[in-house]
Amino acid sequence: MSAQFAHNCTTCHNAQAWRPSTFDHATTQFPLDGAHRTQPCESCHIGGNYNLTYTDCWQCHESDFNATQQPNHVSAQFAHDCTTCHNAQAWSPSTFDHATTKFPLTGAHLSEPCQSCHVGGNYNLTYTDCWQCHESDFNATQQPNHAAAQFAHDCTTCHNAQAWKPSTFNHATTQFPLTGAHLSAPCQSCHIGGNYNLTYTDCFQCHATDYNGTTQPDHAAGQFSHDCSVCHSSAGWTPSNFDHANTNFPLLGAHAAQPCQSCHIGGNYNLTYTDCWQCHESDFNASQNPSHSAGQFSHDCTACHSLAAWRPATFDHNNTGFPLQGAHATQACQACHIGGDYTIVYTTCIQCHQSDYNATVNPAHATNQFPQDCTTCHTQNAWIPSTFDHAATAFPLTGAHQTRPCVDCHVAGNYTITYTNCYQCHQSDFNGVANPSHTANQFSQDCTICHTTASWTPSTFSHAGTNFPLAGAHTTVACLSCHVGGNYQLTYTDCYQCHQSDYNAATTPANHQAMNLSHDCLTCHSQTSWSPASQFRTMHNVNAPAGFPIYGNAKHEYQNEWTNCSQCHTTNNTATFCCTTCHEHSNQANVNNDHQGTSGYTYNCTSCANAGCHPDGRH
């Protein structure tokens, strides 16, 4: 009754039984969790006080709060909200998480007792920088002396939470990363006197003594750049890694092996020129074969010399306007560059060979006004013998022309002849020929028709090559016999053109005109002679395989029985004949009487010579 519980028993009991009670603490303002659930009610409701209205832990755990010494909650004035470090499971261990503070614990801090930082039980620390705790470490450090060097109080620059030593400082994060020999050098080597406030990054600040002490070459006298990295690396001051190839004058050939002083005379390392002349002027002036000075040679030595050595010269005449070939290749320079004249710009032979040109008399070059291009007849191997080849001209020499002296054709030294026909030289031969007369007969002036270059006579003209080859008596008659009046333009090939007078004059044994015989004379005549008419005799010969024999046949022999062709050939057509016009045949009665009983006999002009009767004029 002291607790003044409500009279509504159903709040905690039901009709099943009075016990156990059905009261549920979760329906109050303080639901039970963790260890609270197993605690007897009296642990909290001390003295049967069930009218508690508070819900914070402090009301019950004040004694725990006050009794806790590690850390001392009271002196540290910890908050009365126990849930900050504790939960309902148990008072100890504490659930406080330093990671939720402004100073999360990492590294060695995780294993340190709280008192190491919260000295004297001071849990009201508000700082988060290392210096507050590590001031003694900072001041005690001598290598390097942090205090003297006025190092920053931000210890994280060089240290981490794992340990104060070793330091985690990384020089690579500064403006002067350490490389090469710098990596192993003690800090004092650069930070002399504990000076860690260096702001410079150039080598000279530390290496001024090396710079000033170097005499090969003398850096100070040579006013070398203070940028030591041009010639040195961080691996070591010596040897120098200077590379002349990165300058305007890379060292090649013999230059690569020369000591620096050879070019940088008197320690002059400020050379800006790159041409050879600046160093090789004495070599230039001393050269006498050829004399560079007298010849006014170019100061560009590379035209004739290489970097391997001043001698021998590498000058190549083939790169000039006059490449040396043949005998020129072995001549001394002075042979052409007379008097040391190396400024020659001409490339024609006559400039050097005019004396050879003028002295040559067979043929006389000057008199005959030969071209001054010597290469027409000469090579670079030698002036003599001449290589002139007439075959390369428009008039190649053949036959007798090959052995004639030049002046035979090039009369009075005329070597500008442009004609190629024979007549120009052989006009006198042409005019002097009388058999046949070339001029009277108006022969062609193309001498090659009848003559060769072997000789003018004998002529090589062959009538066999014309449309009228000569045979028989034609081979022995004079040309004028046919080419009457010197007419050598004949185009006909039939006999009648020449033998018309013979044709017209012939009356025995046949009057050619009266009988209108064919103009083809070869029908009865041969080329051996006009008479006798050998072809005619052949047709009427007793041994002829065809025809009617009158020669060698006593009965029909010429002049014994007949004297004229027309006696048998009664018409102008010699292919027709008549047997009954002469001697006994003209008397038909006698003929009929002679042929009594002859089968097939008829009396007419041609029946006698039938094959079955008298084809050969005989019985």
C-alpha positions as a printed Julia matrix, in Angstrom:
619×3 Matrix{Float64}:
   0.0     0.0      0.0
   3.01    2.32     0.57
   3.77    2.21    -3.04
   0.39    3.54    -3.86
  -0.06    1.09    -6.75
  -3.24    1.58    -8.78
  -6.26   -0.38    -7.69
  -6.64   -1.7    -11.19
  -5.13   -5.14   -10.66
  -5.31   -5.94   -14.37
  -2.33   -3.67   -14.87
  -0.11   -6.42   -13.52
  -2.36   -9.49   -13.06
  -4.9   -11.48   -15.05
  -7.71  -13.89   -14.23
  -5.53  -16.93   -14.58
  -3.75  -16.4    -11.35
  -2.45  -13.78    -9.12
   1.04  -14.97    -9.72
   3.01  -14.58   -11.77
   2.35  -10.94   -12.41
   1.75   -9.87   -16.03
   3.4    -6.48   -15.49
   5.63   -5.46   -18.5
   8.41   -2.95   -17.7
   8.67   -2.25   -21.48
   5.45   -0.28   -21.19
   7.08    2.15   -18.76
   9.42    5.03   -19.47
  12.36    2.78   -18.65
  12.25   -0.43   -20.66
  14.66   -3.01   -19.27
  17.66   -4.02   -21.39
  20.79   -6.01   -20.78
  21.67   -6.61   -17.12
  18.65   -4.6    -16.04
  16.38   -7.44   -17.06
  17.89   -9.9    -14.61
  18.23   -7.56   -11.68
  15.73   -7.95    -8.78
  13.27   -5.08    -8.63
  14.69   -3.95    -5.31
  18.05   -3.22    -6.93
  16.5    -0.12    -8.48
  13.31    0.31    -6.45
  15.19    0.61    -3.2
  13.0     0.67    -0.1
  10.0    -0.42    -2.22
   9.97    2.83    -4.11
   8.05    2.1     -7.27
   7.27    5.72    -8.04
  10.53    6.39    -9.77
  10.2     8.91   -12.62
  13.78    9.32   -13.74
  15.26    7.39   -16.69
  18.93    8.41   -16.7
  21.61    6.07   -15.43
  23.14    8.55   -12.97
  20.2     8.15   -10.56
  21.14    4.54    -9.97
  24.84    4.51   -10.9
  26.02    7.59    -9.04
  27.95    5.35    -6.71
  29.58    3.58    -9.66
  30.37    6.98   -11.23
  31.92    8.27    -8.04
  33.81    5.07    -7.32
  35.45    4.77   -10.77
  39.11    5.81   -10.65
  40.36    4.66   -14.03
  39.56    7.25   -15.05
  38.27    9.26   -12.14
  34.88   10.31   -13.36
  34.27   12.85   -10.63
  37.57   14.69   -10.85
  37.4    14.57   -14.58
  33.89   15.95   -14.38
  32.62   13.35   -16.76
  29.11   13.8    -18.04
  26.39   12.08   -15.95
  25.13   10.45   -19.17
  26.62    7.01   -18.52
  25.58    5.78   -22.0
  28.48    7.78   -23.43
  30.89    5.1    -22.21
  28.69    2.29   -20.81
  25.78    0.14   -21.96
  23.03   -1.81   -20.22
  25.0    -5.06   -20.39
  27.47   -4.12   -17.65
  29.25   -1.16   -16.09
  32.59   -2.64   -17.0
  34.17   -2.82   -19.42
  33.46    0.63   -20.7
  32.16    0.98   -24.27
  33.81    4.35   -24.74
  35.23    4.68   -28.34
  38.01    7.2    -28.72
  37.34    7.16   -32.51
  34.22    9.23   -31.85
  36.31   12.0    -30.36
  38.35   14.64   -32.14
  41.42   12.51   -31.53
  40.87    8.98   -32.85
  43.52    6.59   -31.54
  45.83    4.96   -34.12
  49.15    3.18   -34.04
  50.92    3.19   -30.66
  48.16    5.38   -29.18
  45.84    2.37   -29.25
  47.91    0.46   -26.72
  48.86    3.35   -24.43
  47.17    3.65   -21.02
  44.82    6.6    -20.8
  47.05    8.28   -18.2
  49.85    8.55   -20.76
  47.91   11.33   -22.46
  45.41   12.32   -19.82
  48.14   13.16   -17.34
  46.86   13.87   -13.83
  43.47   12.54   -14.85
  42.85   15.37   -17.23
  40.13   14.1    -19.52
  39.12   17.52   -20.66
  41.75   17.72   -23.33
  40.6    19.73   -26.36
  43.76   19.79   -28.46
  44.43   17.28   -31.25
  47.97   18.15   -32.34
  50.91   15.99   -31.35
  52.96   18.82   -29.92
  50.79   18.98   -26.78
  51.92   15.5    -25.79
  55.24   15.23   -27.62
  56.78   18.56   -26.72
  59.38   16.78   -24.65
  60.21   14.46   -27.57
  60.43   17.5    -29.88
  62.77   19.38   -27.54
  64.91   16.33   -26.78
  65.56   15.43   -30.43
  69.06   16.49   -31.51
  69.45   14.75   -34.85
  68.26   17.08   -36.15
  67.71   19.58   -33.34
  64.05   20.37   -33.74
  63.98   23.3    -31.36
  67.11   24.98   -32.73
  65.93   24.42   -36.26
  62.54   25.79   -35.32
  60.81   22.83   -36.84
  57.08   23.02   -37.22
  55.1    21.71   -34.22
  53.12   19.53   -36.6
  54.87   16.27   -35.77
  52.99   14.41   -38.54
  55.31   16.04   -41.05
  58.08   13.64   -40.05
  56.49   11.14   -37.62
  53.48    8.86   -37.52
  51.36    7.33   -34.77
  53.31    4.06   -34.86
  56.35    5.45   -33.04
  58.38    8.59   -32.61
  61.36    6.81   -34.14
  62.26    6.19   -36.83
  61.11    9.4    -38.43
  58.88    9.08   -41.49
  60.06   12.33   -43.01
  60.27   12.03   -46.85
  62.62   14.47   -48.48
  60.9    13.7    -51.82
  57.96   15.81   -50.69
  60.16   18.87   -50.38
  61.4    21.12   -53.14
  64.66   19.18   -53.09
  64.06   15.43   -53.49
  67.14   13.39   -52.59
  68.71   11.29   -55.36
  72.06    9.59   -55.92
  74.71   10.37   -53.29
  72.33   12.79   -51.55
  70.34    9.8    -50.31
  73.18    8.47   -48.15
  74.67   11.76   -47.03
  74.01   12.75   -43.38
  71.59   15.6    -42.91
  74.35   17.84   -41.5
  76.19   17.64   -44.83
  73.63   20.02   -46.28
  71.94   21.42   -43.18
  75.18   22.79   -41.75
  74.92   24.17   -38.24
  71.51   22.6    -37.91
  70.01   24.89   -40.49
  66.87   23.12   -41.66
  65.29   26.24   -43.03
  66.98   25.93   -46.39
  64.82   27.27   -49.23
  67.24   27.0    -52.16
  67.24   24.01   -54.51
  70.2    24.74   -56.79
  73.43   22.8    -56.41
  75.7    25.81   -56.18
  74.56   26.68   -52.65
  76.17   23.48   -51.38
  78.76   22.88   -54.09
  80.29   26.36   -54.38
  83.54   24.98   -52.95
  83.55   22.14   -55.52
  82.79   24.67   -58.28
  85.57   27.05   -57.21
  88.04   24.27   -56.58
  87.68   22.65   -60.03
  90.48   23.69   -62.39
  90.12   21.15   -65.21
  88.36   23.07   -66.56
  88.47   26.12   -64.31
  84.79   26.74   -63.6
  85.24   30.14   -62.03
  87.63   31.5    -64.67
  85.44   30.06   -67.39
  82.4    31.66   -65.83
  80.58   28.37   -66.0
  76.92   28.29   -65.2
  76.09   27.76   -61.5
  73.64   25.12   -62.6
  75.85   22.14   -61.73
  73.33   19.68   -63.26
  74.52   20.71   -66.73
  77.72   18.7    -66.24
  77.26   16.74   -63.0
  74.75   14.3    -61.56
  73.71   13.65   -57.98
  75.65   10.33   -58.16
  78.91   12.21   -57.59
  80.74   15.42   -58.39
  83.28   13.43   -60.41
  83.4    12.18   -63.04
  81.48   14.9    -64.85
  78.64   13.73   -67.04
  78.82   16.73   -69.33
  77.84   15.69   -72.87
  79.26   17.87   -75.62
  76.66   16.33   -77.96
  74.05   18.56   -76.31
  75.92   21.7    -77.33
  75.97   23.43   -80.7
  79.22   21.61   -81.44
  78.94   17.82   -80.88
  82.36   16.18   -80.69
  82.99   13.7    -83.51
  86.05   12.03   -84.98
  89.37   13.32   -83.65
  87.57   16.03   -81.66
  86.22   13.38   -79.29
  89.73   12.46   -78.11
  91.15   15.95   -77.79
  91.72   17.53   -74.34
  89.37   20.4    -73.6
  92.2    22.94   -73.68
  92.9    22.15   -77.34
  89.83   24.14   -78.29
  89.08   26.06   -75.1
  92.46   27.8    -75.12
  93.23   29.82   -72.01
  90.25   28.28   -70.26
  87.8    29.95   -72.6
  84.62   27.87   -72.3
  82.37   30.57   -73.63
  82.89   29.63   -77.26
  79.81   30.26   -79.4
  81.16   29.52   -82.86
  80.7    26.11   -84.54
  82.67   26.5    -87.77
  86.07   24.82   -88.2
  87.89   27.97   -89.27
  87.91   29.39   -85.75
  90.22   26.58   -84.58
  91.82   25.54   -87.85
  92.84   28.94   -89.22
  96.52   28.02   -88.78
  95.99   24.73   -90.67
  94.18   26.63   -93.41
  96.94   29.21   -93.81
  99.72   26.61   -93.68
  98.29   24.39   -96.43
 100.27   24.89   -99.63
  99.15   22.01  -101.85
  96.93   23.63  -102.76
  97.46   26.98  -101.09
  94.18   27.66   -99.35
  94.93   31.33   -98.79
  96.16   32.08  -102.32
  93.29   30.06  -103.77
  90.82   31.96  -101.63
  89.3    28.7   -100.5
  86.09   28.71   -98.53
  86.51   28.84   -94.76
  84.1    25.93   -94.53
  86.7    23.22   -93.92
  84.1    20.44   -94.16
  84.04   20.89   -97.93
  87.39   19.07   -98.18
  88.17   17.67   -94.73
  86.52   15.3    -92.29
  86.47   15.28   -88.5
  88.77   12.21   -88.5
  91.85   14.3    -89.36
  92.95   17.39   -91.28
  94.83   15.05   -93.64
  94.2    13.43   -95.98
  91.58   15.8    -97.38
  88.24   14.27   -98.23
  87.51   16.7   -101.04
  85.61   14.95  -103.82
  85.9    16.6   -107.22
  82.82   14.62  -108.31
  80.69   16.98  -106.25
  81.83   19.95  -108.31
  80.68   21.02  -111.74
  83.61   19.07  -113.24
  83.86   15.46  -112.0
  87.32   13.98  -112.65
  87.44   10.97  -114.96
  90.08    9.18  -117.02
  93.47   10.91  -117.1
  92.01   13.87  -115.18
  91.71   11.67  -112.09
  95.49   11.21  -111.84
  96.61   14.72  -112.71
  98.13   17.01  -110.1
  95.8    19.82  -109.05
  98.18   22.43  -110.47
  97.91   20.91  -113.95
  94.49   22.53  -114.24
  94.57   25.04  -111.41
  97.56   26.86  -112.85
  99.05   29.48  -110.59
  96.91   28.24  -107.71
  93.7    29.33  -109.36
  91.03   27.29  -107.6
  88.23   29.63  -108.51
  87.72   28.01  -111.93
  84.06   27.98  -112.91
  84.27   26.68  -116.5
  83.62   23.02  -117.35
  84.42   22.93  -121.1
  87.59   21.17  -122.3
  88.85   24.05  -124.45
  89.67   26.11  -121.37
  92.53   23.71  -120.57
  93.09   22.08  -123.95
  93.2    25.09  -126.24
  96.92   24.54  -126.84
  96.18   20.92  -127.87
  93.35   22.18  -130.06
  95.52   24.8   -131.78
  98.5    22.44  -132.25
  96.52   19.69  -133.97
  97.07   19.83  -137.79
  95.6    16.54  -138.99
  93.03   17.77  -139.27
  93.78   21.37  -138.38
  91.23   22.15  -135.7
  91.69   25.9   -135.7
  91.79   26.29  -139.51
  88.79   24.04  -139.98
  86.93   25.8   -137.19
  86.22   22.58  -135.35
  83.76   22.84  -132.48
  85.47   23.58  -129.2
  83.56   20.77  -127.54
  86.5    18.36  -127.43
  84.28   15.48  -126.25
  83.01   15.14  -129.82
  86.27   13.44  -130.87
  88.25   12.89  -127.66
  87.78   11.14  -124.3
  89.15   11.99  -120.9
  91.54    9.04  -121.12
  93.89   10.84  -123.54
  93.93   13.52  -126.25
  95.35   10.95  -128.73
  94.08    8.8   -130.31
  90.92   10.61  -131.23
  87.72    8.72  -130.57
  85.77   10.5   -133.29
  83.52    7.97  -134.99
  82.24    8.95  -138.44
  79.62    6.21  -137.99
  77.89    8.42  -135.44
  77.42   11.14  -138.06
  74.83   11.34  -140.81
  77.46    9.93  -143.21
  79.03    6.69  -141.89
  82.25    5.79  -143.74
  82.31    2.5   -145.66
  84.48    0.99  -148.41
  87.12    3.29  -149.89
  85.81    6.19  -147.81
  87.33    4.59  -144.71
  90.91    4.97  -145.99
  90.67    8.42  -147.53
  92.28   11.38  -145.77
  89.73   13.76  -144.28
  90.65   16.57  -146.66
  89.57   14.5   -149.7
  85.97   15.15  -148.71
  86.4    18.09  -146.37
  88.03   20.19  -149.08
  89.72   23.36  -147.83
  89.03   22.22  -144.27
  85.29   22.37  -144.54
  84.02   20.23  -141.68
  80.6    21.77  -141.63
  79.29   19.51  -144.41
  75.65   18.61  -143.93
  74.9    16.7   -147.16
  75.03   12.9   -147.31
  74.51   12.14  -151.04
  77.42   11.01  -153.23
  76.92   13.59  -155.97
  78.25   16.41  -153.79
  81.72   14.83  -153.86
  81.48   12.74  -157.04
  80.09   15.34  -159.42
  83.32   15.33  -161.45
  83.15   11.52  -161.74
  79.51   11.78  -162.75
  80.23   14.38  -165.4
  83.33   12.57  -166.7
  81.62    9.28  -167.49
  80.9     8.97  -171.26
  79.82    5.32  -171.51
  77.12    5.83  -170.8
  77.12    9.59  -170.51
  75.6    10.32  -167.15
  74.92   13.94  -167.92
  73.6    13.45  -171.49
  71.39   10.61  -170.33
  70.25   12.53  -167.25
  71.16    9.73  -164.92
  69.95    9.95  -161.33
  72.43   11.71  -159.08
  72.01    8.91  -156.57
  75.3     7.2   -157.36
  74.48    4.21  -155.11
  72.18    2.86  -157.84
  75.15    1.81  -159.96
  78.2     2.3   -157.74
  79.44    1.19  -154.28
  81.71    2.91  -151.81
  84.4     0.33  -152.65
  85.27    2.23  -155.87
  83.72    4.3   -158.66
  84.59    1.64  -161.28
  83.55   -0.92  -162.15
  79.92   -0.01  -161.89
  77.76   -2.41  -159.93
  74.67   -1.65  -162.0
  72.9    -4.86  -162.97
  70.2    -4.85  -165.64
  68.96   -8.05  -164.06
  67.65   -5.94  -161.23
  65.39   -3.99  -163.6
  62.13   -4.98  -165.21
  64.08   -5.93  -168.37
  66.91   -8.38  -167.58
  69.42   -8.58  -170.49
  69.83  -11.92  -172.3
  71.3   -13.07  -175.63
  72.45  -10.3   -177.96
  71.08   -7.69  -175.52
  74.01   -8.33  -173.19
  76.56   -7.12  -175.75
  74.9    -4.16  -177.38
  75.73   -0.66  -176.3
  73.34    1.01  -173.85
  72.49    3.64  -176.44
  71.18    0.94  -178.79
  68.11    0.68  -176.59
  68.28    3.93  -174.65
  68.15    5.95  -177.85
  68.94    9.58  -177.36
  70.1     8.83  -173.82
  66.64    7.91  -172.63
  67.16    5.89  -169.5
  63.64    6.41  -168.32
  62.25    3.44  -170.24
  59.45    1.63  -168.48
  58.31   -0.87  -171.16
  59.59   -4.46  -171.34
  58.13   -5.79  -174.65
  60.38   -6.21  -177.72
  58.17   -4.23  -180.13
  59.11   -0.92  -178.48
  62.69   -1.34  -179.71
  62.16   -3.7   -182.68
  59.3    -1.93  -184.4
  61.52   -1.03  -187.35
  62.6    -4.69  -187.66
  58.96   -5.75  -187.51
  57.91   -3.29  -190.19
  60.82   -4.15  -192.49
  60.33   -7.9   -192.37
  58.79   -9.26  -195.62
  60.23  -12.74  -195.91
  59.23  -15.27  -195.24
  56.32  -13.24  -193.81
  55.33   -9.65  -194.27
  54.69   -8.8   -190.6
  52.63   -5.71  -191.32
  50.6    -7.24  -194.14
  49.88  -10.34  -192.13
  49.29   -8.3   -188.96
  51.53  -10.61  -186.98
  51.64  -10.35  -183.15
  53.91   -7.67  -181.66
  55.25  -10.28  -179.29
  58.49  -10.84  -181.15
  59.45  -13.75  -178.92
  56.81  -15.81  -180.66
  59.21  -16.27  -183.6
  62.47  -14.63  -182.53
  64.92  -15.07  -179.64
  67.16  -12.52  -177.94
  70.16  -14.06  -179.65
  69.4   -12.28  -182.97
  66.51  -10.98  -185.02
  67.22  -13.36  -187.94
  66.91  -16.11  -188.52
  63.61  -16.32  -186.68
  64.75  -19.18  -184.53
  61.49  -19.62  -182.68
  59.62  -19.87  -185.99
  62.03  -22.56  -187.24
  61.54  -24.43  -184.01
  57.77  -24.56  -184.47
  58.07  -25.8   -188.1
  61.08  -28.06  -187.58
  60.76  -31.7   -188.56
  61.58  -32.72  -184.99
  58.99  -30.43  -183.45
  56.65  -32.39  -181.13
  53.73  -30.34  -182.43
  53.05  -28.13  -185.42
  53.67  -28.66  -189.06
  57.32  -29.39  -190.05
  58.58  -27.57  -193.06
  62.27  -27.43  -192.19
  64.0   -30.79  -192.78
  61.04  -31.99  -194.85
  62.04  -32.22  -198.51
  58.5   -31.85  -199.73
  57.89  -28.63  -197.8
  61.39  -27.24  -197.48
  61.58  -23.44  -197.6
  62.15  -22.13  -201.16
  61.88  -25.61  -202.66
  58.12  -25.63  -202.37
  57.27  -22.19  -200.89
  58.82  -18.79  -200.42
  56.34  -16.87  -198.32
  54.29  -17.7   -195.24
  51.17  -16.33  -196.92
  51.23  -19.24  -199.37
  49.92  -21.48  -196.58
  48.62  -18.9   -194.12
  46.18  -17.31  -196.5
  44.68  -15.0   -193.88
  46.15  -12.56  -191.37
  45.58  -15.21  -188.72
  48.7   -17.39  -188.62
  46.77  -19.95  -186.6
  44.86  -20.86  -189.79
  46.33  -22.47  -192.93
  45.26  -23.97  -196.25
  46.93  -26.99  -197.88
  45.14  -26.79  -201.23
  46.58  -23.51  -202.45
  49.86  -24.83  -203.8
  51.44  -27.34  -206.26
  49.46  -30.46  -206.97
  46.92  -29.78  -204.24
  45.41  -27.0   -206.26
  44.09  -29.6   -208.75
  41.22  -31.2   -206.92
  40.77  -33.9   -209.61
  44.3   -35.14  -209.09
  43.91  -35.08  -205.34
  40.61  -36.9   -205.47
  42.18  -39.49  -207.75
  45.06  -40.01  -205.31
  42.7   -40.63  -202.43
  40.27  -43.06  -203.99
  39.15  -45.55  -201.41
  40.57  -43.5   -198.51
  38.08  -43.51  -195.72
  37.01  -40.07  -194.44
  38.68  -38.19  -197.26
  37.39  -34.71  -198.07
  38.95  -32.05  -200.14
  39.32  -28.8   -198.16
  42.07  -26.48  -196.91
  42.81  -28.09  -193.55
  41.76  -31.75  -193.82
  45.13  -32.86  -195.2
  46.88  -32.1   -191.91
  44.39  -34.03  -189.82
  45.91  -36.41  -187.36
  44.74  -39.44  -189.29
  46.07  -38.27  -192.65
  49.19  -36.12  -193.16
  49.91  -34.3   -189.84
  53.59  -34.03  -190.65
  53.08  -33.26  -194.39
  54.27  -36.67  -195.46
  52.68  -39.82  -196.91
